[in-house]
Amino acid sequence: MTEPDNASVRLLGRDRTPFLPGRLFVDGEWITRAGDLEAWQAAARSDEAVTTQMAGAVPSSSASMPTVVKAMLDACDVHPGHRVLEIGAGTGYTAALLADRVGPTGSVVTVEVDPDVAESARRNLDATGVPNVDVVCADGFDGRPSSGPYDRVHVTCAIRHMPSAWLEQCLDGKIVMPWGPAFSTERVVSLRVRDGEAVGRFGEVASFMVMRSQRSRAWDEWPDGGETKPVSLGPDWARLDGPLGGFGEFVIGLLLPGVTHRTSGDDPAVGERVLSLERDGRYASVGFGAGVETNAAGDEALVQEYADAVRWWYDHGRPESSGFGLTVRPNGARARQCVWFGSPAGPSWEH
Ligand SMILES: C[S@@+](CC[C@H](N)C(=O)[O-])C[C@H]1O[C@@H](n2cnc3c(N)ncnc32)[C@H](O)[C@@H]1O
């Protein structure tokens, strides 16, 4: 009889099952190993992220999707003897994979902000006999200066603002993180650190839970947008695929530093849709759709800036996210983040 497929073993050479708690949140409900062993094992062996902790309705800790874990580890390029700093211990599974790669001459420090999660990572690493991993309960924004410098920084929570601390603790090496603008979910970026700056291009899509102190404001505080007026967004607006169709949210987010958004849906068959935009307490909304006159409410400059970003993207041949990259330099607690197009010397946007 053939063994059932286990994505973590196949892709990463180590089973994630022993790192998972007896209760997993899958497809909107908790399943337990004791109550439904088959469903629990199917989730544990799948190539999907599994949520291991919820804070109310929001997932607050998980074991990431094995395919994404592999993409990040490949980008991290860890070698025997390396000293690695991980941010976001979670279950301890990726710390174990890092320990496998650094071997007995290397070391792994993993920093987890949640005390319960840190404790379970410690237990899991002990129970599976993984050596050379130090689990520290602290805010990963500060890194872990006392154990540095590091050859690699591997980050498993989504970052909107990279701290300077990671650059100061990894002087010549690599920082791999899921990074996203305020507007959208993330992409993996692998930054080469040298001469006080970190530079790299955006890679795979990777949707992670955002670093706890960097979550954006709840949208239920959305104010009344005020009067809705027809708006002209330039002669070629109608020719665009529509403000939400056919483009990568990530790329538009790169062109709109600090802007967050939500939409009323993405089904083009449904008459009017509304795109809501926010930056620094300024709000705007754009209503659009097939056969509907485009209208806007709220901050006109924000609407125009959004339209300019969409047009810029079209005028440059609708580049994919891999056409863009990030340069990070130390600058107080939060590093200075500069997104560029083409090359580090190309057009750029400060985030
Ligand atoms: C996707 S999970 C980590 C997955 C983990 N590497 C694994 O193998 O299971 C993200 C983790 O980042 C942690 N986290 C969030 N903000 C953090 C912060 N400021 N410092 C350290 N850890 C943080 C969360 O508590 C959560 O456990």
The ligand as an SDF file (V2000), in Angstrom:
LIG
                    3D

 27 29  0  0  0  0  0  0  0  0999 V2000
    2.8590   32.3740    9.9780 C   0  0  0  0  0  0  0  0  0  0  0  0
    3.1990   32.2650   11.6860 S   0  0  0  0  0  0  0  0  0  0  0  0
    4.8110   31.5390   11.7460 C   0  0  0  0  0  0  0  0  0  0  0  0
    4.9790   30.2000   11.1360 C   0  0  0  0  0  0  0  0  0  0  0  0
    6.1570   29.4830   11.7220 C   0  0  0  0  0  0  0  0  0  0  0  0
    7.4140   29.9260   11.1920 N   0  0  0  0  0  0  0  0  0  0  0  0
    5.9730   27.9820   11.6550 C   0  0  0  0  0  0  0  0  0  0  0  0
    6.8170   27.2940   11.1040 O   0  0  0  0  0  0  0  0  0  0  0  0
    4.9840   27.5000   12.2080 O   0  0  0  0  0  0  0  0  0  0  0  0
    3.6020   33.9400   12.1220 C   0  0  0  0  0  0  0  0  0  0  0  0
    4.0390   34.0950   13.5660 C   0  0  0  0  0  0  0  0  0  0  0  0
    4.5790   35.3950   13.7100 O   0  0  0  0  0  0  0  0  0  0  0  0
    4.3260   35.7850   15.0480 C   0  0  0  0  0  0  0  0  0  0  0  0
    4.5080   37.2350   15.1650 N   0  0  0  0  0  0  0  0  0  0  0  0
    3.6450   38.2340   14.8350 C   0  0  0  0  0  0  0  0  0  0  0  0
    4.1740   39.4310   15.1460 N   0  0  0  0  0  0  0  0  0  0  0  0
    5.3870   39.1920   15.6830 C   0  0  0  0  0  0  0  0  0  0  0  0
    6.4140   40.0130   16.2290 C   0  0  0  0  0  0  0  0  0  0  0  0
    6.2640   41.3350   16.3040 N   0  0  0  0  0  0  0  0  0  0  0  0
    7.5380   39.4320   16.6960 N   0  0  0  0  0  0  0  0  0  0  0  0
    7.6870   38.0830   16.6640 C   0  0  0  0  0  0  0  0  0  0  0  0
    6.7470   37.2530   16.1990 N   0  0  0  0  0  0  0  0  0  0  0  0
    5.6130   37.7820   15.7000 C   0  0  0  0  0  0  0  0  0  0  0  0
    2.8920   35.3000   15.2700 C   0  0  0  0  0  0  0  0  0  0  0  0
    2.5780   35.2230   16.6360 O   0  0  0  0  0  0  0  0  0  0  0  0
    2.9090   33.9510   14.5690 C   0  0  0  0  0  0  0  0  0  0  0  0
    3.2020   32.9150   15.4570 O   0  0  0  0  0  0  0  0  0  0  0  0
  1  2  1  0
  2  3  1  0
  2 10  1  0
  3  4  1  0
  4  5  1  0
  5  6  1  0
  5  7  1  0
  7  8  2  0
  7  9  1  0
 10 11  1  0
 11 12  1  0
 11 26  1  0
 12 13  1  0
 13 14  1  0
 13 24  1  0
 14 15  1  0
 14 23  1  0
 15 16  2  0
 16 17  1  0
 17 18  1  0
 17 23  2  0
 18 19  1  0
 18 20  2  0
 20 21  1  0
 21 22  2  0
 22 23  1  0
 24 25  1  0
 24 26  1  0
 26 27  1  0
M  CHG  2   2   1   9  -1
M  END
$$$$
